[in-house]
Amino acid sequence: MKFDSCRARRRLGAYGKALYNYNRETARKELQALFSHDALIQLAFPFETLDGPDALLESVYDPLANAIPDLERRDLIVMAGTATNGSFWVGCCGNYMGTFLAPWLEIPPTGQLVNMRYHEFFRMDRDKVVEMQALWDIPEVMMQARSWPMPPSLGRDGMVPGPATQDGLHRGALDETKTAASLKLVGDMCAGLGRFAEGGVEAMELDRFWHPAMNWYGPAGIGSSRGIQGFRKFHQIPFLKGMPDREGDPLKGHFFADGEYVGFTGWPGMKASISSDGWMGIAPSNQQITMRSLDFWRCENGLIRENWVLVDLLSVYDQIGVDVFSRMREYSQRP
């Protein structure tokens, strides 16, 4: 079945607009209209897998709106395309925002504006969402509440901007030529990253794929960086040092493109062993982990200019037996 990217973007854009001025009844109607009743809904730790759209409203949005009564959803990117296995996805990147007035997930309220980045991917079948994979940057909220109990980011933390070209939401019909070129560029770049074990940094050929003034927007806990050297210094070197055997799972990772934008969804999309020091202060004990990562790239004149990345870091800590929420509760009690 051939999917209409414009129609899908509009459909998810309407979902975002319905949550812009959050109202529970409006959200309920939109969720019921958009989602299949038996949709598979998978969220970041600690939410995990939910049973349909009603559970998404009651277990996720209700508590969030109770903590942030003026909750606002603000999309920065909405893109759609067919993945290499034939599945059709819509990817949304943006921020939930509002005044943080009551505890959420036991994170203490600040009484001030708070923002939380989201990457949400929706697999669609005939105008209905049949699967949702979503990462919310919960550590970002902890940091704004001064309750992040883990090592500080090497990169810069703070609200991440939308695309420099300001076209994340308003694009026309699918440009198949640009779409194919963008998908190939990101695919070739990822293949280059996989050659690190064979020939080190030179084998990855970063200069061939990335713009010199690239921005890499990582999750809170890792942080964002500027330029290839900044990317390597504040993310890639510690990451590769800590997990030299990391590898993607081709059965669970899906790439799709929409003009100059490329999305990746994997639940999980990577597996690795933490076998050396250097990544987020985690002691190397050969812990086996899987990693959920939802990514967006924006290509410009044949190079990757911007990359938005969220990783479920709370799930990683949970897999190695570290209870971040327990540490947060103790950390928040400091005098």
N, C-alpha and C positions, 0 to 999 in steps of 0.2 A: 504494500500500500504506500502511495506517495503522500507525504505529509506537506502541509502548507506552513512554511516557517512564519510568514507574516501573520497568519491566523493564530498560530500557537503563541507568538509573542504578544499579540493583542489579548489572548485569553489569559495568560499569566499576568500581563500588565493590568488587566481588570482586577485580578486577585490582589495585586499590590495596592491598587488604588482603593479597594474596599477596606484595606487595613491601614490606609494612610491616616485617617482619623478613626482610630480603633473604636468599634462598637461591637459588643458581643453578639447581638442579634444579626447584624450585618455580616460579621465573620462567620457565624454558623450557617447562614444561607449560602454564602459564597463557597464555603468548604463542601457543603452538601451538593452544590451544583457542579463543582469542579472535580471532586474526587469520586472515584468508584467506591462503593460502600465497603468493599473488601481490599482497598488499596494497601499495599505494603509500605508502612511509614517507618523510616529509620532515622533517628536523630542522634546527635552527639551524646556522649556520656555526660550525665547519668540517666538521660531519658531512655536511650536505646530504642527497641522496637515497640511500636504502638499498634493497637488494634483499630485501625480505621480512622476516619476524620473526626468522629465524635471524641475519641480519645485524645486527638491532637488539640482539640478545643479545650476539653476539660482538664487534661493533665499538663498541658504546656501553656497555651495562651491565657487561660483563666488565671493561673498563678502569676504569670508575667504581668498581665494587666492589673492585677491586684497590687503588685509592687510598684508598677509604673502606670498610674491611672490615666495619664495623658499619652499613652503609648502611641507611637507613630512608626510606621514602616516606610522606609524610603529606599526605593530601588535605584541602583547606579548602573547596572547592566542587566538586560534581559535578552538572551540569545537562544536560538533554537536550531537544531539540525539532526540529521540521521547519523548514528554511530556506525562504526565499521561492522558491527554484527546485525545491522538492520533496525535496531531499536531507535525510537525517536525521543529526544530529550529537549527539555527547556531548562536553561540555567539562569538563575537570578542571583545577583550580588548586590548587597546594600547594607543598610544599618537599621536596627531597631533603636528608637530614641525616646526620650521622655524624662520626666522628673522622678527620680528614684526615691520613693517615700516609705516603702515598707520592705522588710527582708524578702529576698528571693533566693531560693536554694541555700538559705541561711547566710547569704552574703549581706552584710549590714548596709542599710540604706545610707545614702549620702545627702539626701535632701536637695540634690542638684541635678542638672542635666547629666544623663548617662547615655552612652552609645554602645551598641554591641553589633559587630559585623556578622553578617550571615552569608553563607553560600548555600543555596538551596537548588537541588536538581530534581526535575520532575520527568518521569518517563510516562509518555502519553500514548493512548490508544483510542482513536476515534473521539477526540475532544475531551476525554476523561483522563485524569491522572490515575495511573494504576500502581505507581511506585514513587516514593519520595525519599531522597537522601539529603540530609541537611546537617550542616555543621554551624553551630553558633559559637562565637568566640567568648565563651563564658569566662576564661581567664582575664579577658579584657575588662569585664565588669569587676572582677576581684581587684584588679589593679587600680581602677578608678575609686574603689572603696578602700584602698590602701590595705587590702586583705590578701594579696597574693603571697602565699607562704613558701614559694619555690624560688630557685635561683633567678636573678634578673636576666632580662633579654640581652643578648649581645648586640642586636640591632636596635632600631628606634621604635618605641611604642607610641601609639597615638592614633587618632582617627585617620583612616586611610582614605585618600581621595578617589573619586571616580576617574574615568578615562580622560586623558589630557585633551582628546579630540571632542569630548562632550557628545559623543554619538552612541553612548551605551544603551539608550532607550529608543532613539528615533532613527531607524534605518528603514529603507524601502524593501523592495522585493529582493529575494535571495540572489546574490551575484555568484553564480556557480564557479566562474573562473577564479575570483578572489578567494572563495571558500576552499576550493581545491588547493590553491597555492598556500593558504594559511595552514591547512591541515598537514600538508607535506612539510612545511617549514618546522612546525612544532614536532611532528613525528620524527623528522631527521634529527632535530635537537635532542629529543629524548633518547634516540638511538645512540647519539654521541655520548650522552651522559653514561650510558651503559657500557661504554668502552673504557671507562676509567680503570677497571681492574686489569685491562690488558696493557694500557700504555700511559696511565696517569692523566694529568691535566691536559697535556698536549693532544692526547687521543680524543678528548671531548670536543676540541675545536670551538670553544665558547665564542671567540671573536667572529666565527663564521655565521653564527645564528643570532647573537644578541647585539642590540644597539649599544654603542659606547655609553649613552646616557640612560640606560635601562633603569627602571624602578622595579624592585622585587618587594611586594607587599606581603610579608609573612604574618603569621598569627602572633598574638600576644604570648610571650614566653620565648619567642625566637626573634621577633621584631622585623622591621623593614630595612632595606638597604638600597644604596644608589650605585649604579655602575657595576661592571663585571668584577672589579676588585673588591668593592664593598660587598657584593653578593658572596664572593668566595670567602672573604675574611669573616663576615658576621653570620654566615649560614653554611655554605657548602663545605668548607674545610672541616669544621667541627662535626658536621653531619656525616661526611664520608669517613672521617677518622674514627668516629664512634661505631659506625655500622658499615664496614667495608664490604660486607656480603649482601647488602640490600638489593632486592630485586622486585620488579613489578609482577603482578599476577595478571597474565593476559586474559584470563577468563572472567575477571571481576573488574577490569578497568576498561572504560569506554571513552574514546575521543570523538568529538563532533565539532563542526565548525559552522560559522555563520558570517560570511564576509571576511573581515579581518580579525574576527574573534574566534578563539578556540576554547572549548571546555573539556575538562576531564573529570569523570566521576568514577570512583572506585570504593567499594564497601566490603572489605578493605581493598586498597589498590597496591599494597606493598607489604612485603615481609622481610624481616631482618633479625640479626642477632646483635645485641649491644655488647661488643667484644673488646672495646677499647675506650679510653677516656676521651672526653672532649665535647660530648653532646649534652647540653642542658644540666651538666653537673651530675649525671647519672653514673653511679659506680659500675664499671664493666664486670658483669658476672655471666656473660654469654646468655643473657635473658633473651628468649625468643619472643618477638612481638610481631603483630600486624599493625598496619597504619592506615587510617582513613584520611584521605586527602581529596579535597575538591578544589579544582584549579580553573582559573581563567587566564588566557593570554590575549594580548592585543598586538597584532603585527602592523608594521609600518615600513613601507618601501623595502620589503623583503627581509626585514629583521624584526626580532621580538623587542618591543619597546616597553611593555608593561606586563607584569605577571602578578595576579592576585592569588594568594595561596592560603588556605586554611587546613590545618591538621588537627585531628582530635587528640590534643596533648593530654587531656584528662583521661582518655582511654588508655594511652600509652602508660601513664603513671599507674593506672589501675591494674594493667597487665603485669607490672613488675612489683605489685604489692604495696604501692604507696597510696595512702588515702589522703588526697589533697584536701578534701572537705574537712576531714578531721584536723589536719594541720591548720587549715584556715580558721576553724573555730578557736583553736588555742592561740593562734597568731592574733586574732581579733580581740583577744582579752588583754593584750598588753596595756600597761598603764600609759 
